[in-house]
Amino acid sequence: MNYQVAIIGGGPAGYTAAEKAGKAGLSVILFEKEKIGGVCLNEGCIPTKTLLYSAKIYQQALESRHYAITIPEVSFDLKRMVARKNKTVRKLTLGVNNKLKLANVTLVEGTAEVIDAHTICCNEETYSFENLLICTGSTSIVPPIKGLDSIQYWTHKEALDVKELPQSLAIIGGGVIGMEFASLFNSLGVEVTVIERMSELLGSMDKELTARLREEYEKRKLTYLLDTEVTAVNAIEEDKIQVHYKQGDEENSLTASQLLLSVGRKPQLAKLGLDRLNFKRTNRGFIEVNKQLQSSYANIYICGDANGKSLLAHTAIREAEVAIHTILSKPDEMSYRAIPSVIYTNPEFAGVGETEESLQEQNVNYKKVAIPLAYSGRFTAENERVNGICKLLFSEDKTLIGAHVLGNPASEIITLAGMAIELKLKAEEWGKIIFPHPTVGEIFKEALQ
């Protein structure tokens, strides 16, 4: 059978594209080898945030005395936390499947292989298509560390299904995933050490606010080893792992009950049969796409983590929308100017647009405005112990080009700045917007005064 749209991969990009195309009346077939929802829904964004929220509630209960609330005994049930996480994932997965059913999407479970620019094979069946979206996501990077293959270590998958808390945890990698797991286990009383090769955590995030977040967690006894390279690991007891590392010319080691790898992710394009097609590729080896997400084959689109542009679920969703709009002959193009990034620690840390570091690298002149979140009455009312900060970056003509917020709920207000950046609003135009009072979002208006 011939389909107008074929999609490989049922993550955020894949299921968004399938639903949108199906609702538009196109015949759609979606191939998924594991679970609908992809990494984000099943073993990434959603389960991580569910556990982090439980940990946040636990921390709030421990600190309730600062808000004039007395709770005699505070404890948590790890087994029930994980069960609640699994229930949340099941509920949302059911919702996605129902959406696909309502959109008349044909779902095929199995590994799809591209035969040519109009043919796919899956489960020994052949399917033809007019347009193909490759939305196969990404996979965890396992670094070539000596001794790693001789120990039992965690990736994000094992960390999300933890049966018993380790006494101590060493995390290799201080990026987004590493920091969120560090926050989770630190909140639950685990002794956590984060080992990062770079001079600071959270690579592309604003360095000043990153340092403040790090300092906040150092107060909570979380240990960081920056500018540090792990050279080897080995088991020294039944339940202990020794991690050998190098800082400059100095070599040392630490012992932990468990090791979590969090050194990043890479696009997942192997075993798809793509070598049969002569795709034009970027210098980094990714399949090159245009602003409509089309590859050098105009009917084949690469969306989400698979194209290597932005390994974020919300980026993948927007890319899928652009691809389907293009198939429907609706003018649209992808913009990466205002993609928000959020670190779901406690406090949250979010940023969108340019950072001071990126502007300095480009030799772009800019103006910075930075104010404490305490300028927001709502923030002050709800936060006794953590200081926050809002930083806005403007071009010389006073157009907003970057915004960075440390403090809760940064994830919920950063979109306000993202909209202003995407629409290229000047400070005067943005300042005319009326914000409800009292809200933390008012901090943007305060910063414009």
C-alpha positions as a Markdown table, in Angstrom:
| # | Residue | x | y | z |
|---|---|---|---|---|
| 1 | Met | 0.0 | 0.0 | 0.0 |
| 2 | Asn | 1.1 | 3.5 | -0.7 |
| 3 | Tyr | 1.1 | 6.2 | 2.0 |
| 4 | Gln | 1.3 | 9.9 | 1.5 |
| 5 | Val | 3.5 | 10.2 | 4.7 |
| 6 | Ala | 5.7 | 7.5 | 6.3 |
| 7 | Ile | 7.4 | 8.2 | 9.6 |
| 8 | Ile | 10.2 | 6.2 | 11.3 |
| 9 | Gly | 10.3 | 6.8 | 15.0 |
| 10 | Gly | 7.4 | 7.5 | 17.4 |
| 11 | Gly | 9.0 | 10.1 | 19.7 |
| 12 | Pro | 7.9 | 13.8 | 20.0 |
| 13 | Ala | 8.8 | 14.6 | 16.3 |
| 14 | Gly | 7.3 | 11.4 | 15.0 |
| 15 | Tyr | 4.0 | 11.3 | 16.8 |
| 16 | Thr | 3.5 | 15.1 | 16.3 |
| 17 | Ala | 4.0 | 14.7 | 12.6 |
| 18 | Ala | 1.8 | 11.7 | 12.4 |
| 19 | Glu | -1.1 | 13.3 | 14.2 |
| 20 | Lys | -0.8 | 16.6 | 12.3 |
| 21 | Ala | -0.6 | 14.9 | 8.9 |
| 22 | Gly | -3.5 | 12.5 | 9.8 |
| 23 | Lys | -5.7 | 15.3 | 10.9 |
| 24 | Ala | -5.0 | 17.1 | 7.6 |
| 25 | Gly | -6.4 | 14.1 | 5.8 |
| 26 | Leu | -3.2 | 12.5 | 4.6 |
| 27 | Ser | -2.6 | 8.8 | 4.7 |
| 28 | Val | 0.0 | 8.2 | 7.4 |
| 29 | Ile | 2.0 | 5.2 | 8.5 |
| 30 | Leu | 4.2 | 5.3 | 11.6 |
| 31 | Phe | 7.0 | 2.8 | 12.4 |
| 32 | Glu | 8.1 | 2.4 | 16.0 |
| 33 | Lys | 10.5 | -0.4 | 17.2 |
| 34 | Glu | 10.0 | 0.1 | 20.9 |
| 35 | Lys | 7.4 | 2.4 | 22.7 |
| 36 | Ile | 5.4 | 5.3 | 21.4 |
| 37 | Gly | 6.6 | 8.5 | 23.0 |
| 38 | Gly | 10.3 | 7.8 | 22.4 |
| 39 | Val | 13.0 | 8.5 | 25.0 |
| 40 | Cys | 11.3 | 11.7 | 26.1 |
| 41 | Leu | 8.1 | 10.2 | 27.3 |
| 42 | Asn | 9.3 | 6.7 | 28.4 |
| 43 | Glu | 12.8 | 7.2 | 29.8 |
| 44 | Gly | 13.7 | 10.9 | 29.6 |
| 45 | Cys | 11.8 | 14.2 | 30.1 |
| 46 | Ile | 8.6 | 12.9 | 31.7 |
| 47 | Pro | 9.8 | 10.2 | 34.1 |
| 48 | Thr | 12.7 | 12.4 | 35.2 |
| 49 | Lys | 10.5 | 15.4 | 35.9 |
| 50 | Thr | 8.0 | 13.1 | 37.8 |
| 51 | Leu | 10.7 | 11.9 | 40.1 |
| 52 | Leu | 12.2 | 15.4 | 40.5 |
| 53 | Tyr | 8.8 | 16.7 | 41.5 |
| 54 | Ser | 8.5 | 14.1 | 44.2 |
| 55 | Ala | 12.0 | 15.0 | 45.4 |
| 56 | Lys | 11.0 | 18.7 | 45.4 |
| 57 | Ile | 7.9 | 18.0 | 47.5 |
| 58 | Tyr | 10.1 | 16.1 | 49.9 |
| 59 | Gln | 12.6 | 19.0 | 50.2 |
| 60 | Gln | 9.7 | 21.5 | 50.7 |
| 61 | Ala | 8.4 | 19.3 | 53.6 |
| 62 | Leu | 11.9 | 19.3 | 55.1 |
| 63 | Glu | 12.1 | 23.1 | 54.9 |
| 64 | Ser | 8.4 | 23.7 | 55.9 |
| 65 | Arg | 9.5 | 25.4 | 59.2 |
| 66 | His | 10.8 | 28.3 | 57.2 |
| 67 | Tyr | 7.1 | 28.9 | 56.0 |
| 68 | Ala | 5.6 | 28.6 | 59.5 |
| 69 | Ile | 4.5 | 25.0 | 58.9 |
| 70 | Thr | 5.4 | 22.2 | 61.3 |
| 71 | Ile | 5.7 | 18.7 | 60.0 |
| 72 | Pro | 6.9 | 16.3 | 62.8 |
| 73 | Glu | 8.3 | 13.5 | 60.6 |
| 74 | Val | 9.1 | 13.6 | 56.9 |
| 75 | Ser | 10.1 | 10.6 | 54.8 |
| 76 | Phe | 9.8 | 9.3 | 51.3 |
| 77 | Asp | 8.9 | 5.9 | 49.8 |
| 78 | Leu | 11.3 | 5.2 | 46.8 |
| 79 | Lys | 9.2 | 2.3 | 45.6 |
| 80 | Arg | 6.1 | 4.4 | 45.4 |
| 81 | Met | 7.9 | 7.3 | 43.8 |
| 82 | Val | 9.0 | 5.0 | 41.0 |
| 83 | Ala | 5.5 | 3.4 | 40.7 |
| 84 | Arg | 4.0 | 6.9 | 40.4 |
| 85 | Lys | 6.6 | 7.7 | 37.7 |
| 86 | Asn | 5.5 | 4.6 | 35.8 |
| 87 | Lys | 1.8 | 5.4 | 36.2 |
| 88 | Thr | 2.4 | 8.9 | 34.8 |
| 89 | Val | 4.3 | 7.5 | 31.8 |
| 90 | Arg | 1.5 | 4.9 | 31.1 |
| 91 | Lys | -1.2 | 7.6 | 31.3 |
| 92 | Leu | 0.6 | 9.9 | 28.8 |
| 93 | Thr | 1.5 | 7.0 | 26.5 |
| 94 | Leu | -2.2 | 6.1 | 26.4 |
| 95 | Gly | -3.0 | 9.6 | 25.5 |
| 96 | Val | -0.5 | 9.7 | 22.6 |
| 97 | Asn | -1.8 | 6.4 | 21.2 |
| 98 | Asn | -5.4 | 7.7 | 21.4 |
| 99 | Lys | -4.4 | 10.8 | 19.5 |
| 100 | Leu | -2.8 | 8.7 | 16.7 |
| 101 | Lys | -5.9 | 6.5 | 16.6 |
| 102 | Leu | -8.2 | 9.5 | 16.2 |
| 103 | Ala | -6.0 | 10.8 | 13.4 |
| 104 | Asn | -6.3 | 7.5 | 11.6 |
| 105 | Val | -2.6 | 6.8 | 11.7 |
| 106 | Thr | -1.5 | 3.3 | 10.8 |
| 107 | Leu | 1.0 | 2.1 | 13.5 |
| 108 | Val | 3.5 | -0.7 | 12.8 |
| 109 | Glu | 5.7 | -2.1 | 15.5 |
| 110 | Gly | 9.1 | -3.1 | 14.3 |
| 111 | Thr | 12.4 | -1.9 | 12.9 |
| 112 | Ala | 12.0 | -0.1 | 9.6 |
| 113 | Glu | 14.6 | -0.1 | 6.9 |
| 114 | Val | 14.8 | 2.4 | 4.0 |
| 115 | Ile | 15.1 | 0.5 | 0.7 |
| 116 | Asp | 15.0 | 3.5 | -1.6 |
| 117 | Ala | 13.6 | 7.1 | -1.8 |
| 118 | His | 10.1 | 5.7 | -1.9 |
| 119 | Thr | 10.2 | 2.3 | -0.2 |
| 120 | Ile | 10.4 | 1.0 | 3.4 |
| 121 | Cys | 10.6 | -2.6 | 4.6 |
| 122 | Cys | 9.5 | -3.6 | 8.1 |
| 123 | Asn | 8.7 | -7.1 | 9.4 |
| 124 | Glu | 9.4 | -8.5 | 5.9 |
| 125 | Glu | 6.6 | -6.3 | 4.5 |
| 126 | Thr | 7.2 | -3.6 | 1.9 |
| 127 | Tyr | 5.5 | -0.2 | 2.1 |
| 128 | Ser | 5.7 | 2.7 | -0.4 |
| 129 | Phe | 5.5 | 6.4 | 0.4 |
| 130 | Glu | 5.4 | 9.8 | -1.1 |
| 131 | Asn | 7.1 | 11.6 | 1.8 |
| 132 | Leu | 9.3 | 10.2 | 4.6 |
| 133 | Leu | 10.1 | 11.7 | 8.0 |
| 134 | Ile | 13.1 | 10.2 | 9.8 |
| 135 | Cys | 12.5 | 10.9 | 13.5 |
| 136 | Thr | 14.6 | 8.2 | 15.1 |
| 137 | Gly | 15.9 | 10.3 | 18.0 |
| 138 | Ser | 19.2 | 9.8 | 19.8 |
| 139 | Thr | 21.0 | 7.4 | 22.0 |
| 140 | Ser | 23.3 | 7.7 | 25.0 |
| 141 | Ile | 27.0 | 8.1 | 24.4 |
| 142 | Val | 29.2 | 5.6 | 26.2 |
| 143 | Pro | 32.7 | 7.0 | 26.6 |
| 144 | Pro | 35.8 | 4.8 | 26.0 |
| 145 | Ile | 36.8 | 4.6 | 29.6 |
| 146 | Lys | 39.2 | 1.9 | 30.7 |
| 147 | Gly | 37.5 | -0.8 | 32.8 |
| 148 | Leu | 33.9 | 0.4 | 32.0 |
| 149 | Asp | 33.0 | -2.9 | 30.4 |
| 150 | Ser | 33.9 | -4.8 | 33.6 |
| 151 | Ile | 31.5 | -3.0 | 36.0 |
| 152 | Gln | 27.8 | -2.5 | 36.3 |
| 153 | Tyr | 27.1 | 1.2 | 35.7 |
| 154 | Trp | 24.0 | 3.2 | 35.2 |
| 155 | Thr | 22.7 | 5.2 | 32.3 |
| 156 | His | 19.6 | 7.3 | 32.6 |
| 157 | Lys | 17.5 | 4.2 | 32.1 |
| 158 | Glu | 18.8 | 2.4 | 35.2 |
| 159 | Ala | 18.7 | 5.6 | 37.3 |
| 160 | Leu | 15.0 | 6.0 | 36.6 |
| 161 | Asp | 14.1 | 2.5 | 37.7 |
| 162 | Val | 16.3 | 2.6 | 40.9 |
| 163 | Lys | 15.2 | -0.1 | 43.4 |
| 164 | Glu | 17.4 | 1.0 | 46.2 |
| 165 | Leu | 19.3 | 4.3 | 46.7 |
| 166 | Pro | 23.1 | 4.0 | 46.7 |
| 167 | Gln | 25.0 | 5.5 | 49.6 |
| 168 | Ser | 27.1 | 7.5 | 47.2 |
| 169 | Leu | 26.9 | 8.2 | 43.4 |
| 170 | Ala | 29.6 | 9.4 | 41.0 |
| 171 | Ile | 28.2 | 11.1 | 37.9 |
| 172 | Ile | 30.4 | 11.4 | 34.8 |
| 173 | Gly | 29.1 | 14.5 | 32.9 |
| 174 | Gly | 27.8 | 17.8 | 34.2 |
| 175 | Gly | 25.4 | 18.6 | 31.4 |
| 176 | Val | 21.6 | 18.8 | 31.7 |
| 177 | Ile | 21.0 | 15.2 | 32.3 |
| 178 | Gly | 23.8 | 14.9 | 34.8 |
| 179 | Met | 22.7 | 17.9 | 36.8 |
| 180 | Glu | 19.1 | 16.8 | 37.0 |
| 181 | Phe | 20.1 | 13.4 | 38.3 |
| 182 | Ala | 22.5 | 15.1 | 40.7 |
| 183 | Ser | 19.7 | 17.2 | 42.0 |
| 184 | Leu | 17.4 | 14.2 | 42.3 |
| 185 | Phe | 19.7 | 12.0 | 44.3 |
| 186 | Asn | 21.2 | 14.8 | 46.3 |
| 187 | Ser | 17.6 | 15.8 | 47.4 |
| 188 | Leu | 17.1 | 12.2 | 48.6 |
| 189 | Gly | 20.2 | 12.1 | 50.7 |
| 190 | Val | 22.7 | 10.4 | 48.4 |
| 191 | Glu | 26.3 | 11.6 | 48.5 |
| 192 | Val | 26.8 | 12.9 | 45.0 |
| 193 | Thr | 30.0 | 13.8 | 43.1 |
| 194 | Val | 29.7 | 15.3 | 39.6 |
| 195 | Ile | 32.8 | 14.9 | 37.3 |
| 196 | Glu | 33.0 | 17.3 | 34.4 |
| 197 | Arg | 35.7 | 17.7 | 31.7 |
| 198 | Met | 35.0 | 21.3 | 31.1 |
| 199 | Ser | 35.8 | 24.3 | 33.3 |
| 200 | Glu | 32.1 | 24.7 | 34.1 |
| 201 | Leu | 28.9 | 22.8 | 34.1 |
| 202 | Leu | 26.0 | 23.0 | 31.6 |
| 203 | Gly | 28.1 | 23.7 | 28.5 |
| 204 | Ser | 25.9 | 26.2 | 26.5 |
| 205 | Met | 24.1 | 27.8 | 29.4 |
| 206 | Asp | 24.9 | 31.3 | 30.8 |
| 207 | Lys | 28.2 | 30.8 | 32.8 |
| 208 | Glu | 27.4 | 33.4 | 35.5 |
| 209 | Leu | 24.1 | 31.8 | 36.4 |
| 210 | Thr | 25.5 | 28.3 | 36.1 |
| 211 | Ala | 28.1 | 29.2 | 38.7 |
| 212 | Arg | 25.4 | 30.4 | 41.0 |
| 213 | Leu | 23.5 | 27.2 | 40.6 |
| 214 | Arg | 26.6 | 25.2 | 41.3 |
| 215 | Glu | 27.3 | 27.2 | 44.4 |
| 216 | Glu | 23.7 | 26.6 | 45.6 |
| 217 | Tyr | 24.2 | 22.8 | 45.3 |
| 218 | Glu | 27.6 | 23.0 | 47.0 |
| 219 | Lys | 25.8 | 24.4 | 50.0 |
| 220 | Arg | 23.8 | 21.2 | 49.9 |
| 221 | Lys | 27.0 | 19.1 | 50.1 |
| 222 | Leu | 27.0 | 18.2 | 46.4 |
| 223 | Thr | 30.7 | 17.8 | 45.2 |
| 224 | Tyr | 31.9 | 18.9 | 41.8 |
| 225 | Leu | 35.2 | 18.1 | 40.1 |
| 226 | Leu | 35.6 | 20.5 | 37.1 |
| 227 | Asp | 38.4 | 20.3 | 34.5 |
| 228 | Thr | 38.5 | 16.7 | 35.3 |
| 229 | Glu | 38.9 | 13.7 | 33.0 |
| 230 | Val | 38.0 | 10.2 | 34.1 |
| 231 | Thr | 40.8 | 7.8 | 33.0 |
| 232 | Ala | 39.6 | 4.4 | 34.4 |
| 233 | Val | 37.1 | 2.7 | 36.6 |
| 234 | Asn | 37.2 | -0.6 | 38.5 |
| 235 | Ala | 35.2 | -2.6 | 41.1 |
| 236 | Ile | 37.0 | -2.8 | 44.4 |
| 237 | Glu | 34.3 | -4.5 | 46.5 |
| 238 | Glu | 30.9 | -6.1 | 45.7 |
| 239 | Asp | 29.2 | -2.8 | 46.0 |
| 240 | Lys | 31.9 | -0.2 | 45.4 |
| 241 | Ile | 33.4 | 1.4 | 42.3 |
| 242 | Gln | 36.7 | 3.2 | 42.2 |
| 243 | Val | 36.9 | 6.1 | 39.7 |
| 244 | His | 40.3 | 7.2 | 38.6 |
| 245 | Tyr | 40.6 | 10.8 | 37.3 |
| 246 | Lys | 43.1 | 13.4 | 36.2 |
| 247 | Gln | 43.0 | 17.1 | 36.9 |
| 248 | Gly | 45.8 | 18.8 | 35.0 |
| 249 | Asp | 49.0 | 16.8 | 35.8 |
| 250 | Glu | 47.5 | 15.5 | 39.1 |
| 251 | Glu | 46.0 | 12.0 | 39.2 |
| 252 | Asn | 43.6 | 10.9 | 41.9 |
| 253 | Ser | 40.6 | 8.6 | 42.6 |
| 254 | Leu | 37.3 | 8.4 | 44.5 |
| 255 | Thr | 35.1 | 5.6 | 45.6 |
| 256 | Ala | 31.3 | 5.4 | 45.0 |
| 257 | Ser | 28.6 | 2.9 | 45.5 |
| 258 | Gln | 27.3 | 3.5 | 42.0 |
| 259 | Leu | 28.4 | 5.2 | 38.7 |
| 260 | Leu | 26.1 | 7.1 | 36.4 |
| 261 | Leu | 27.2 | 7.9 | 32.8 |
| 262 | Ser | 25.8 | 11.2 | 31.5 |
| 263 | Val | 28.2 | 12.5 | 28.8 |
| 264 | Gly | 25.7 | 13.3 | 26.2 |
| 265 | Arg | 23.7 | 11.8 | 23.3 |
| 266 | Lys | 24.2 | 11.2 | 19.6 |
| 267 | Pro | 21.7 | 10.9 | 16.7 |
| 268 | Gln | 20.5 | 7.4 | 16.1 |
| 269 | Leu | 20.7 | 6.6 | 12.4 |
| 270 | Ala | 22.3 | 3.2 | 12.3 |
| 271 | Lys | 20.6 | 0.2 | 10.7 |
| 272 | Leu | 18.1 | 2.3 | 8.9 |
| 273 | Gly | 19.4 | 1.5 | 5.4 |
| 274 | Leu | 20.3 | 5.2 | 4.8 |
| 275 | Asp | 23.6 | 4.2 | 3.2 |
| 276 | Arg | 21.6 | 3.2 | 0.2 |
| 277 | Leu | 20.8 | 6.8 | -0.4 |
| 278 | Asn | 23.4 | 9.4 | -1.2 |
| 279 | Phe | 22.5 | 12.1 | 1.3 |
| 280 | Lys | 24.4 | 15.3 | 1.4 |
| 281 | Arg | 26.0 | 15.6 | 4.9 |
| 282 | Thr | 27.3 | 18.3 | 7.1 |
| 283 | Asn | 31.0 | 18.6 | 8.2 |
| 284 | Arg | 30.0 | 16.8 | 11.5 |
| 285 | Gly | 28.5 | 13.9 | 9.5 |
| 286 | Phe | 24.8 | 14.7 | 10.1 |
| 287 | Ile | 22.4 | 14.6 | 7.2 |
| 288 | Glu | 22.1 | 18.1 | 5.9 |
| 289 | Val | 18.6 | 19.7 | 6.0 |
| 290 | Asn | 17.2 | 23.0 | 4.9 |
| 291 | Lys | 14.9 | 25.3 | 6.8 |
| 292 | Gln | 12.0 | 23.0 | 5.9 |
| 293 | Leu | 13.9 | 20.0 | 7.3 |
| 294 | Gln | 14.2 | 18.5 | 3.8 |
| 295 | Ser | 17.3 | 16.5 | 3.1 |
| 296 | Ser | 19.0 | 16.5 | -0.4 |
| 297 | Tyr | 16.0 | 14.3 | -1.3 |
| 298 | Ala | 13.2 | 16.8 | -1.3 |
| 299 | Asn | 10.6 | 14.1 | -0.1 |
| 300 | Ile | 12.7 | 12.9 | 2.8 |
| 301 | Tyr | 12.8 | 15.0 | 6.0 |
| 302 | Ile | 15.0 | 14.6 | 9.1 |
| 303 | Cys | 13.4 | 15.9 | 12.3 |
| 304 | Gly | 14.2 | 15.9 | 16.0 |
| 305 | Asp | 17.5 | 14.6 | 17.6 |
| 306 | Ala | 18.2 | 12.7 | 14.4 |
| 307 | Asn | 19.4 | 15.8 | 12.6 |
| 308 | Gly | 21.7 | 16.8 | 15.4 |
| 309 | Lys | 20.7 | 20.5 | 15.5 |
| 310 | Ser | 19.0 | 20.6 | 18.9 |
| 311 | Leu | 18.5 | 17.5 | 21.1 |
| 312 | Leu | 15.4 | 18.9 | 22.7 |
| 313 | Ala | 11.8 | 17.5 | 22.5 |
| 314 | His | 10.2 | 20.9 | 22.0 |
| 315 | Thr | 12.6 | 21.6 | 19.1 |
| 316 | Ala | 11.6 | 18.2 | 17.6 |
| 317 | Ile | 7.9 | 19.0 | 17.8 |
| 318 | Arg | 8.3 | 22.3 | 16.0 |
| 319 | Glu | 10.5 | 20.7 | 13.3 |
| 320 | Ala | 7.8 | 18.1 | 12.7 |
| 321 | Glu | 5.2 | 20.9 | 12.3 |
| 322 | Val | 7.4 | 22.6 | 9.7 |
| 323 | Ala | 7.9 | 19.4 | 7.8 |
| 324 | Ile | 4.2 | 18.6 | 7.6 |
| 325 | His | 3.3 | 22.2 | 6.7 |
| 326 | Thr | 5.8 | 21.9 | 3.8 |
| 327 | Ile | 4.2 | 18.6 | 2.7 |
| 328 | Leu | 0.8 | 20.4 | 2.8 |
| 329 | Ser | 2.3 | 23.3 | 0.7 |
| 330 | Lys | 1.8 | 25.7 | 3.6 |
| 331 | Pro | 4.8 | 28.2 | 3.8 |
| 332 | Asp | 6.8 | 27.6 | 6.9 |
| 333 | Glu | 10.4 | 27.5 | 8.0 |
| 334 | Met | 12.4 | 26.4 | 11.1 |
| 335 | Ser | 14.0 | 29.0 | 13.3 |
| 336 | Tyr | 16.4 | 28.2 | 16.0 |
| 337 | Arg | 16.7 | 31.8 | 17.3 |
| 338 | Ala | 14.6 | 31.3 | 20.4 |
| 339 | Ile | 14.7 | 27.7 | 21.6 |
| 340 | Pro | 14.4 | 27.6 | 25.4 |
| 341 | Ser | 16.6 | 25.4 | 27.5 |
| 342 | Val | 15.6 | 24.4 | 31.0 |
| 343 | Ile | 17.5 | 22.6 | 33.7 |
| 344 | Tyr | 14.9 | 21.2 | 36.1 |
| 345 | Thr | 17.0 | 21.4 | 39.2 |
| 346 | Asn | 15.6 | 23.1 | 42.4 |
| 347 | Pro | 15.9 | 26.1 | 41.8 |
| 348 | Glu | 15.2 | 25.8 | 38.1 |
| 349 | Phe | 17.5 | 27.4 | 35.5 |
| 350 | Ala | 16.3 | 28.4 | 32.1 |
| 351 | Gly | 17.7 | 30.4 | 29.1 |
| 352 | Val | 16.7 | 31.4 | 25.6 |
| 353 | Gly | 18.6 | 33.1 | 22.8 |
| 354 | Glu | 22.1 | 34.3 | 23.1 |
| 355 | Thr | 24.4 | 34.1 | 26.1 |
| 356 | Glu | 27.1 | 36.6 | 27.0 |
| 357 | Glu | 29.6 | 34.0 | 26.0 |
| 358 | Ser | 28.1 | 33.5 | 22.5 |
| 359 | Leu | 27.8 | 37.2 | 21.9 |
| 360 | Gln | 31.5 | 37.8 | 22.9 |
| 361 | Glu | 32.6 | 35.0 | 20.6 |
| 362 | Gln | 30.8 | 36.7 | 17.8 |
| 363 | Asn | 32.2 | 40.1 | 18.7 |
| 364 | Val | 28.6 | 41.5 | 19.0 |
| 365 | Asn | 28.0 | 44.5 | 21.2 |
| 366 | Tyr | 25.2 | 44.1 | 23.7 |
| 367 | Lys | 23.7 | 45.6 | 26.8 |
| 368 | Lys | 23.1 | 43.5 | 29.9 |
| 369 | Val | 20.4 | 44.0 | 32.6 |
| 370 | Ala | 20.5 | 41.8 | 35.6 |
| 371 | Ile | 18.2 | 42.0 | 38.7 |
| 372 | Pro | 17.4 | 39.8 | 41.6 |
| 373 | Leu | 14.2 | 37.7 | 41.4 |
| 374 | Ala | 13.4 | 39.3 | 44.9 |
| 375 | Tyr | 12.2 | 42.3 | 42.9 |
| 376 | Ser | 9.1 | 40.0 | 42.2 |
| 377 | Gly | 6.7 | 40.0 | 45.1 |
| 378 | Arg | 5.4 | 36.6 | 44.2 |
| 379 | Phe | 9.0 | 35.1 | 44.2 |
| 380 | Thr | 9.8 | 36.7 | 47.6 |
| 381 | Ala | 6.5 | 35.4 | 49.1 |
| 382 | Glu | 7.3 | 31.8 | 48.0 |
| 383 | Asn | 11.1 | 31.6 | 48.4 |
| 384 | Glu | 12.7 | 31.9 | 51.8 |
| 385 | Arg | 16.2 | 30.5 | 51.3 |
| 386 | Val | 17.2 | 30.7 | 47.6 |
| 387 | Asn | 18.1 | 33.8 | 45.8 |
| 388 | Gly | 17.3 | 34.1 | 42.1 |
| 389 | Ile | 18.4 | 36.3 | 39.2 |
| 390 | Cys | 17.1 | 37.4 | 35.9 |
| 391 | Lys | 19.5 | 38.5 | 33.2 |
| 392 | Leu | 18.4 | 40.1 | 29.9 |
| 393 | Leu | 20.6 | 40.8 | 26.9 |
| 394 | Phe | 19.8 | 43.5 | 24.3 |
| 395 | Ser | 21.3 | 44.4 | 21.0 |
| 396 | Glu | 22.5 | 48.0 | 20.4 |
| 397 | Asp | 19.0 | 48.9 | 19.0 |
| 398 | Lys | 17.4 | 47.6 | 22.2 |
| 399 | Thr | 16.0 | 44.4 | 20.7 |
| 400 | Leu | 15.9 | 41.5 | 23.2 |
| 401 | Ile | 18.4 | 38.8 | 22.1 |
| 402 | Gly | 18.9 | 36.7 | 25.2 |
| 403 | Ala | 17.2 | 35.9 | 28.5 |
| 404 | His | 18.4 | 33.8 | 31.4 |
| 405 | Val | 16.6 | 33.0 | 34.7 |
| 406 | Leu | 17.8 | 31.2 | 37.8 |
| 407 | Gly | 14.9 | 30.5 | 40.3 |
| 408 | Asn | 11.5 | 28.9 | 40.4 |
| 409 | Pro | 9.5 | 28.7 | 38.2 |
| 410 | Ala | 12.0 | 29.6 | 35.4 |
| 411 | Ser | 10.6 | 26.9 | 33.2 |
| 412 | Glu | 7.2 | 28.5 | 33.1 |
| 413 | Ile | 8.2 | 32.1 | 32.4 |
| 414 | Ile | 11.1 | 31.7 | 30.0 |
| 415 | Thr | 8.6 | 31.4 | 27.0 |
| 416 | Leu | 7.6 | 35.0 | 27.6 |
| 417 | Ala | 11.2 | 36.0 | 26.7 |
| 418 | Gly | 11.4 | 33.4 | 23.9 |
| 419 | Met | 8.3 | 35.0 | 22.3 |
| 420 | Ala | 9.9 | 38.4 | 22.5 |
| 421 | Ile | 13.1 | 37.2 | 20.9 |
| 422 | Glu | 11.4 | 35.3 | 18.1 |
| 423 | Leu | 9.2 | 38.3 | 17.3 |
| 424 | Lys | 12.3 | 40.6 | 17.6 |
| 425 | Leu | 10.6 | 42.9 | 20.1 |
| 426 | Lys | 12.4 | 46.0 | 21.3 |
| 427 | Ala | 12.5 | 46.8 | 25.0 |
| 428 | Glu | 9.9 | 49.5 | 24.6 |
| 429 | Glu | 7.5 | 47.2 | 22.8 |
| 430 | Trp | 7.9 | 44.4 | 25.3 |
| 431 | Gly | 7.4 | 46.8 | 28.2 |
| 432 | Lys | 3.9 | 47.7 | 27.0 |
| 433 | Ile | 2.7 | 44.2 | 27.8 |
| 434 | Ile | 0.6 | 44.0 | 31.0 |
| 435 | Phe | 1.7 | 41.2 | 33.3 |
| 436 | Pro | -0.7 | 39.9 | 36.0 |
| 437 | His | 0.3 | 40.9 | 39.6 |
| 438 | Pro | 1.8 | 39.3 | 41.6 |
| 439 | Thr | 3.6 | 36.8 | 39.3 |
| 440 | Val | 7.2 | 35.9 | 38.9 |
| 441 | Gly | 6.9 | 36.7 | 35.2 |
| 442 | Glu | 6.7 | 40.3 | 36.2 |
| 443 | Ile | 10.5 | 40.2 | 36.7 |
| 444 | Phe | 10.9 | 40.8 | 33.0 |
| 445 | Lys | 8.9 | 44.1 | 33.2 |
| 446 | Glu | 10.9 | 45.1 | 36.3 |
| 447 | Ala | 14.1 | 44.5 | 34.3 |
| 448 | Leu | 12.9 | 46.9 | 31.6 |
| 449 | Gln | 12.4 | 49.8 | 34.0 |
